[in-house]
Amino acid sequence: MEGDILRYWKLSAAAMLLVATVVPLSANPAVANPAVAEPAVAERGLDYLVRDYQTRIPSKYTTDSWAPFAKALTTAAGVAGNRSAATSEVATAKTALMNAAADLKAADEGTFQTITNNKFWNDTSGNPIYSQGGGVFKFGDTYYWYGVHYTGAELYRANPTRKYDGNVSFVSIPVYSSKDLVNWKFENRVATRSTGVGSGANMGGAGWVGRLGVSYNENTGKYVLAVQMWHTGRGGHGVLLLQGDSPTDTFDYGYFQTQITNSPTTGTGDQTVFTDDNGKDYLIFSNREGRSRGFVAKFRESDSLRIEPGVQIRRGDGREGNAMFKLDGKYYHAASALHGWNTSVNYVNESTSSNVQGSYSGEYVLAGTEMDYSHVTQTGFFVTVKGTKQNTVIYAGDRWADFAWNGIGYNQWVPITKTGARPRFHSVSQWQFNVTTGEWRVGPANNYILNPDIQADRIIVSSVRGWRNLGGSVTNVNGGANGSRFALQVSNRGGVEQRIESVPAGTYTLALHARGSAGQLVITGANGSQRTLSIPSSGGWAKRQLTGIVLPSGGATVTVRASGSGGVVVDQLSLVKTP
C-alpha cells in the first residue's frame, strides 16, 4: 500500500515544483511561511500512518485504551487532510497518534507463537529474511525490524557448507513489520545502493555498511536511521544518518558524522540504537580501533541528525556487537569477544545508577551463555517487551557466514529473564512467546542438548564447548554431518558428557549422526535411570536414535563414549520430548 502512496506523493511533489517555477514566490504559501509543511514530505508519513491505523478494529482493544486512540486518530486525519498544516502540527499529530497506538491494550490475553532457531527464516510471503546487524523498534503498536542484506547472506543460505570470506557487499536495508515479533511482513527497502550519502556519493560506493538502528524524533516527525559506513568518497569511517517520514518510507540522506566527541577514533567499532522508557534515543558503541571502550551517546534532540559527545561506560578488553537493554529499572550493556564476527559468551556491564549515561559495574559473563557461546551467536541487539504479566527481553543473536561459518540460520532469538539479582540467558532451540502477556515457554520441539552441532568453537580445540572431558582423546574435527563445519571425535576409550540443568518429566527421543569406530550414547535421568544407544562402526554418516526414554523432572546427563582406541565421530545430537 505504501508504494502507491509514495508514488502519489512523488508525483504531487513534481507537480508542485512545476507550479513553483511559474508562480511568484509571494504567491507560494510554502515559501511565504517557512513553518508550513511541504505536503510531498511531511504529510506523506502522517497520511500513511493514518491509513494504517484506520484498519484497527475497536472490539480487539479495551474501551479505556481505545477512546484516546480514536481521538488521536481523528485529530491526525484532520491534520493529514490539511495541506497548510505547519510542520510542528504534523509532527505533534504523528507523535500523539503513535503514543496512543502504543498504549492500546488487547481485549484478550493474546496467543503463544513459536520461534524456531537453527534455521533460515522467511517472511510472511515465504521469501528469505535478510536482516543482519540491525534492530527491532516499536513505533506505535507495531514492531519494525531493520537490518542489512549482504550478498554473502544469499550465498550462504543457498549453500551453508563453507565460509564466504569477503562477501559483505551491501545490497539494501530492508524493513519488516510484525505485531507478535514472530511473523514478519516485508515492507520496503528503506535504503539501497543508489541511496545518496552526500557530496554526490551513494551507498553502493561504500566499502562497508552495517550495524544500525532507528529512532523517532518528536520535533520533526522523522524516523532517523543511524548506520556505520566506510566510504572513501565521504572521508572514511563514520555514522551515516538517513531519515524518512514513516517507519517504512524510503529514507533520504540526513548527515554523515565521522567523529563522535570523546571517542579516540573516527567512526564506531560496533553500534546499536537504544531507546529509553522516556523516548530518549542513544547510540551504544565502541571505538573503532581496538574496541576497548564502550560509550553511550545521545542523539541530538532537535532533529536526531547529530550524535552528541559520548560518555564512556566501560574500558577493558576489546568487545564487539555492543548493545543495550533495560530490565526492571537497570541498564545492561552487552557485547561479545573480539575475534572476527564469531561466537562467544556475552559480557555484561550493569548500571549502578538510574542514569543510562551514569556509572556501571565491572564486567561479568551473562549467565546461560557459557555452555554454547550464546546459542552459537555474537551479540546482535535486544528487544524489551513489557507484557501484562511479565517483562521479557529478547536476545537477538547474529550468525555470520563471512569469517564464521557456524551453523544454520542468521538470526537466533532467545529469551532473557531476571529471577534473581542478575539476568539469565535461556539457550533454547525452540520456544513460544506471547507478546501481549510477555510470557514465554519452551517449545515442544526444543533440543535440550546445547552445542549439539559442535559449532560453537571457531577453531580446533581439545575441550569442546559445553562438553566435559572424561578421559581418552577428545577434539572437534573438520567435516560435520550434512556439510557442517565441525564434528566431535572421541577416541582411546575416552568420553565426554553434558549435564543438562533441567528437563520436564516426559518421554524423549535421543538421536545423533555418527561415523567412524563404535561407541555409545548414554542418557542418565535425575533418578539415576539410564538408557544406552549403541553406535556401530560406520564408514559414512548414519543417523542413530533411541526412542521411548522416560525421564523424570530435573537434571539429565548425556554421555558419549568410544568403545576402543579408534575414534567415534558424532554430530547433530538431540534430546527432544515426544509429543
N, C-alpha and C positions, 0 to 999 in steps of 0.2 A: 504493500500500500504506500509506503513512504517513497518508493521510487517514483510513483505517479505524482506525489506531492512535490518532490524535488524538481521533477521536470516542469511542473506547472509554475513553480516559483522562479525557476531559472528563466523560463520564457517571459514571465512577468518582469523580471529584472532587466532583461534585454529590451523589453518594450519601454520601461521607464527610462533607461539610458538613452534611447532614441528620442523620447519626449524631451529629456533634459537638454539635448543638443539644439532644440529649436525653440524652447520656451525660455524667456528671460529668467535670470536667477531669482529675481524678486517674486516671480510668479510660481516658483517651485517651493512648496511648503517645507519639504525636507531640507532645503538649503537655507531658507529664511529662518527656520527654527531648528538648530542642530540637535536639540533634545528629542526631536521626533524620530521614531524608529523607522528604518527602511523596511517596507513590507517584505521585500525579497529576502531579507536576512533575519531580523528578529522575530517576525510573526510566523515565519516558516516553522520554527521549532515549536512555538506555542500552539499553532494550528495542528501540528502533528500530535502533540500531547493531548489536546482536547479531543481530537478524533479517536485516539486510542482509549482514553478514559471514558468516553461515551459508550463504550462497549461493556462496561461493568454492569452487573445485574444486582439490584438492591437487595434481593432476597438472600444473596450469598453472604451478606455482611450484617453485623449488628446494627440496630436502629441508631444507637448513640454515635457510632463511628460513621454511619452513612450520612447523617444530617450535615455535619461540617464539610464533608467531601462534596456533597451535592451543591452546597453553597459555593465552594471554591471553584467547582467545575462551571457553574453558571457564570460566575464572575470572569473566569478565564475565557470562556466562549465569547463573552461580550468584548473583552479586550482584543481577542484574536480577530473579531469582526470589525474592529475599529481601526481603519487604515491610518488614522492620525494619532494613534496611541504613542505616547512617549516611550523611549527605551526603558526608563525606570518602571513605567507601568507594566510593560511586557514582562520584565524580569520579576517584578513583585507578584504578578498573577501566576507566572510559571512556578515560582518558589512556593507560593501558598497552595497551589494545586498539588505539587509533588509531596509537600508535607502532609496534606490532608489524605492523600492516597497512601502514604507510608503508615498513617495511623489507622487505616481501615482494619477492622477486626473481623475475622471469619466467623460466620454464624455457627459453624460446626468445628470439630476438633481436627479436621484435616485427615490425610491418609499417609501411610508409610509408602515411600518409593524406594526402589532398590538401586544401590550404587555398586557396580561390579568393577573391581580393579583388575590389573594384569591383562588388559585387552585394549584394543583401539576403539575409541568412542566415535559414534556417529550422531549427527543432529537429527531433529525430528523428521527430516525428509530422507534420512538414510544416507546422507553424504558424510564424508570424513570430517571430523572436527580437527582443525589445525590451529592450535592456540597454545603457544608456549611463552613462558617468561612474562605473563601478564597479571591479570587480577579480575576479581568479581566485585562489582559495586552495585549497591541497591539505590536506585533512583525511583522515588515514589513507591509503588507496590511491586516493582519488577526488578529482578536481578539481571545485570548485564555483564557478560564475560568478554573481556578484550584480551588478545594475545597476538603473537606473531606467527605468521605462516612462513616457514622456510622451505626451500627446495628439498633439503635433506629429509624433511618430515615425510614428504611423498615417497622418496626412495626407500626410506626405512620401513614405512608401512607396507610397501609392495614386497620388500624382501628383508625381513628383520634378522638375517643370519650373518650380518657383517657390520663393521663400522663404516661411516660415511664422512671421514675427516674432510673438513673444508667446505662441506655443502651447507653453508649457513647463509646463502644468498637470500635477501629479503624479497618476499613475494607481496605480502599485504598484511594489514592489521584487520582481521575480521572481528565482528561483534555478534554475539549470540544472546538471546533473551530467554528467561525462564521465570516461572512463578514458584517452582518447587526445588530448584537447584539440582535437578536430576535430568529433566527433559529440556533440551536446549534447541531453540529455533534460530537458524541463521537469519540475520537481519540485513547486514550490509558489510562492505569492506570500507571502513572509515578512512583508511589511508592505503595508497598503493604506490608502486614505483614512480608513478607520474605526479604524486603529490609534491607540491613545491615546498622548499625549505629555506627560501630567501636567497637573494643575490643570483637569481636565475637558475639555481640548482634544484634538483629533485631527489626524492628518497631512493630512486634507482641508482644514483651515483654514490650512495653511501657504502662504506666498507663494512659497516656493522649497524644494525638496528635491533634493539631488544630491551627487555626489562622495562615494563611500562605500567602505568596506572592512569585512572581518570578521576578528576574532581569536578564538582559543580560550583560555579561562582554565583552567589546570590545577587551580587551587584550588577552583573552583566547578563545573567541568564544564560551564560555559556557553559558548555562542558569542555573542560581542558584536559587534553591527553599529554602526559609527560613521558617521554621515551628516550633512552640512550641513543645517541647517534655519533658515529665517527665518519666524518665527511671531509676529505682534504679540500674540497671546494668551499667549505664553510669554516675553515680554521682548525679542523681536527676534532677532538673529543668534546662532547657537551651534552646538554639536556635539550632535546627538541620539544617545544610546546606547540601543540596544534589545538584548534578549537572548533566546536560545532554547536549548532542550535538545538539539537536533540541528542539523546544518547546514541541514536543510530544514524545520525547525519553523516554526510561526507565531510570530514574535518579539513580545515584550511590552516595555513601557516600562521603562527602567532609570534614566536620568538625562538631564537637559538642561543642558549646560555652556556658559554664554555667554562665559566668559573663560578663556583659557589663559594662565597666568602667563608674562610676558616678551614676549608679543605686544602690539604697540601698539594693537590694535583688538579689539573683540569678534568672535566667530565666527572663520571662516577664509576666506582668499581661494579657494584650491582645496586639495584634500586627497586623500590615498590612505592606505591602511594597508600597512605593510611589516613582514613577519615575518622576523627574522634566523635564522641557522642554529641558534642556541641556543634557539629558540622564543620569544624576547622580541619583543613587539609594539610598534610605534611608529606614531605619526601623522606623516605627512610633509605639511607645509602651508606656505602663505604667509599673511602678514597680509592682512586683507580689503580695506582701502583702499590702493590703490597697488601692493600685492603686491610690494614691493621687497625684502622679507626672506623668506628660507626657513628653516624650523625643522624640527627632529626632536624629537618629544616622546614620552615613554614612556607606555604605558598602565599604570595602577596595577596592581601585580602581584596584589594580594589578590582583586580581582574584575573588573578591566578596566573599571569603571564611572566612572572619572575619568581625565582626561588630565593628566599631570604637567607641570611647567614645561617650556616649550620651550627648546631650545638652538639658537641661531641659527647656521646653517652657510653662509649666503650673504647678501649685500646688494648691490644694484645696480639695474639696470633692472627694471621690473615684469615678472613672469613668472606664467603660469598653467598649469594642468594638472600641478601639482607631483607627481612620483612618484619612486620609487627602485628600483634593482635592485642586486644584488651578483653579481659575476663574478670568479672567480679571486682571491678574498680582498679585493677592493676594492669600496667602496660608490660608487654613481653616482647623483647627484641630477639629474634631467632635468626640463625644463619648456619651454613654448612662449612665443612672443612674446605680449604682452598687447594683443590687438586683437579682442575680441568673438568668441571661440569659433572663430576662423578658423585656417587652416593656417599653419605656419611651420617653420623648422628647429628641431631640438631643441638646447637649450642645456644643457650638462653641467658640473657641478662634481664632481670625484672626490676621494675621501678620501685623505688623506696620512698616515693612521694606521690602526690596526686597530680603532678605536672609531667606531661609527656616529654618535655624538654628538661626535666629535673634530673635528680641523681638516680643511678641504677646500681644493682648489686654486681658482685663479681660473676663470672661466667660459670654456668653449670650445664650438665647434659640433660636434655629433656627426657624424662623417664618414659620408657617404652620404645625409644628409637635405637637402643643398643643392639638388640638381637638380629635385626635385619637392615641396619642402616636406614632407618626411617622408611620402611617398606620399599627399600631399594630406590630411593629418590634423593634429590637435592631439594633444599628448601625453595618453594616457589612463592606462595602467598597464603593468606588466611582469610576466612570469611566467618564473621561472628554472627550467629543467629540468636536473637532474643525471643525465645518462644514463650507461649503462655504457661508452660510448666517448667521449663529449664532453659538455661543458656548453653549453647554448644558452639564450639569453634571448629570449623572445618579446615584441616591442613590440606593444602593443595600442593602436592609434590610434583616435581618435574623429572622426567627421564629424557635424556638427550641421546640421539643417535650419534651426533658428532662427538668424537673423543671417547664416548662412554660405551655404548652397546650393552646395555644392562637390563634387558627384559622387554616384554611386550607391553605396549601402551605408553603414551607420553604422559598422561595425566592420571595421577594416583591420589585419590582423596580419602582421607580417614578422619574420624572424629577425635577431638581433644576435649577432655572434661577436667574438672577440678573437684576432687573429693576431699583432698587434704590441703596441706599448705601450698603445694605446687601443682601445676597442670600435668596431665598424663596423656601421652600419645597412644592410641589404640590401633595397632597394626592388624587390620582385617582385610581380607581379600574381597569380602562381600559384606555389605551392611545395608540397613534400611533406615531411612530418615524421614521424619515428619517435620516439615518446615514451619507448620503452624504451632505445634506444641514445643518444638525444639528437641523432642525425644529421638533417640536412636536405639537400634538393637542390632545384634549380629545377624547377618543374613543366613538363610537356610543352606546355602552352598559355600559358606565360608570354609577356607582351608586353615585348620588350626596349627599347622606346621609353618614356622617362619623361615624365611630364606629357603624355600623348598626347591627353587630352581638354581640355587648356588650362584646367584648373580650379584650378590652384594659386594663381594671383594673385587676390586678393579685390577688386581694383579695375582699371580700365582703365590699362594701362601701355604704354610704348614699347619695353620689353625684356622679353619673355615668359620666365618662369622655365623654365630648362632648355634654352632655345634661344638660340644666339648669332647676333646680327645680322650680315648680310653686305652691308649697304648697302640703299639704297632706303628705303621706308617700312614699318615693322613695328609692329603693335599687336594686342592682343586686342580683339575686338568682341563686343557683346552678341548673343545668339541663336545657340547652337551647334546641331549636329545633334541630332535627336530631343529637342528642347526643353531641352538643357543650357544652362548659363548663358553660357559664352563659347566663341568660336572664334578661330582665328589668321588674321589678314589680312596678306598680303604684297603690296606694290604698288610701282610705279615701278621695275620691273625689279630689285627687291630680292630678298633671300633670307634664310633662317635655316638653321642647321644644329645638329644634336645629335650629339655624339661619344659613342658607346656604348662603355663601358670594355671590355667583353668579351662575345663571343658564342661558343658552341661551334660547331665545324665542322658543317655540315649544309646542308640545303636549306630555304629560307624563303619565306614569302609576305609581301609588303609591301602594305599597304592603307591607305585613308583615305576620308573623306567630303569632298566639295568642292562649292563653288558659286562663282558669280561668273566672273571672267575666267580665261583659260587660264594654265597653269603647268606645272611639272614637279616630280616627286618622285624623288630620286636616292638610291640606296644604294651606298656605296663600301665594299668589304671591306678587310681588313688588308693584302692583297696588291696593292691598288690597282685591282682589278677593279670595274667599275661597271655598274649596270643602271638604266635610266630609265623611269619611268612618266609618260606624257604625260597631262596633265589638261586636257580640253577645257572651254570655257566652258559654264556651265550656270546657268539661272535659279533652280534649286532644288537641294537637296542630292541628290547622287548618289554612290554608292559606287564607288570605283575600286580595282583591285588588280593586282598583278604577281606571278605565281607562278613557281616553279622557279628561285629565286635561290640559287645555290651560293655559300656564304661559308666561308672558312677560319676556323680558330680565331683569336681575337684581337679587336682593336677593330674598330668599324664606324662609319660616319658616314652620317646621314640628312640630306638637304638638301631644302628646299622653296624653289622659285624662281618668281617671277612672270614671265610671258613678255613683258608690256608694261607700260604705265603703269597699266592697270586692276588692280584688286585681286583676287587669288585668295584665297579663304577656305577654310581646311581645318580638319578636326576629326576626332577618333577615329582617329588614326594608329596603326598597329600593325605590328610586325615579329615574326612568330611562326614558330617552327621547324615544318616539316612532319613529321608522324609518319612 
